[in-house]
Amino acid sequence: MSRHDGRTARQVDLRGAEWRKSRRSSGNGACVEVAFAEGVVAVRDSKDTGGPALVFSPAEWTAFLGGAHDGRYGRP
């Protein structure tokens, strides 16, 4: 598996991961779930739990959360 930047992505076994949804989830099906496993943070669509997951390093996840908190990512 390769990434868009040409580096090889590491395979991560998420079968035993404990997935969590936000407490603010409204139950309308437009949610993501997050899991912390094998030193990574994984994110998946709550409607497709058997589908793919995006995997981030803890530093990448922290940077994303900081940007979201600061309003860096506007709503569409």
C-alpha positions in Angstrom: 0.0 0.0 0.0 1.4 3.4 -0.8 0.4 6.9 0.1 -0.2 9.9 -2.1 3.3 11.2 -1.2 5.0 8.1 -2.4 5.9 6.7 1.0 4.8 3.3 2.0 2.0 3.2 4.5 2.2 0.8 7.5 -0.5 -1.9 7.8 -2.3 -1.5 11.1 -4.5 -4.3 12.6 -7.6 -2.5 13.9 -9.7 -5.6 14.5 -9.3 -5.3 18.3 -9.6 -1.5 18.4 -12.2 0.1 20.7 -14.1 2.6 18.5 -15.7 5.6 20.0 -18.2 8.1 18.7 -18.4 11.7 19.9 -20.8 12.4 22.8 -22.1 15.2 20.6 -23.2 12.7 17.9 -26.8 13.5 17.0 -27.6 10.0 15.8 -28.4 11.2 12.3 -25.8 8.8 10.7 -23.3 11.6 9.8 -20.7 10.6 12.3 -17.2 9.3 12.5 -15.6 7.0 15.0 -12.1 7.2 16.4 -9.9 4.5 17.8 -6.4 4.5 19.4 -4.4 1.4 18.5 -0.8 0.3 17.9 0.5 3.9 18.4 -1.9 5.4 15.8 -5.2 7.2 15.7 -7.8 5.7 13.3 -10.9 7.3 12.0 -13.8 5.6 10.2 -17.3 6.3 9.0 -19.8 5.1 11.6 -22.2 3.9 8.9 -19.5 1.7 7.3 -17.8 0.0 10.2 -16.3 -2.7 8.0 -15.0 -0.1 5.5 -11.7 1.7 5.3 -10.2 3.8 8.1 -7.9 6.8 7.9 -4.8 6.3 10.1 -2.9 9.2 11.6 0.2 9.5 13.9 -0.6 10.9 17.3 1.2 14.1 16.2 -0.9 14.4 13.1 -4.1 13.9 15.1 -3.1 16.5 17.7 -2.4 19.0 14.9 -5.8 18.3 13.4 -7.6 18.7 16.7 -5.7 22.0 17.4 -6.7 23.3 14.0 -10.3 22.3 14.5 -10.3 24.0 17.9 -8.8 27.2 16.4 -11.4 27.3 13.6 -8.8 26.6 10.9 -11.2 24.3 9.0 -14.2 26.2 7.7 -17.6 24.6 7.2 -18.6 23.9 3.6 
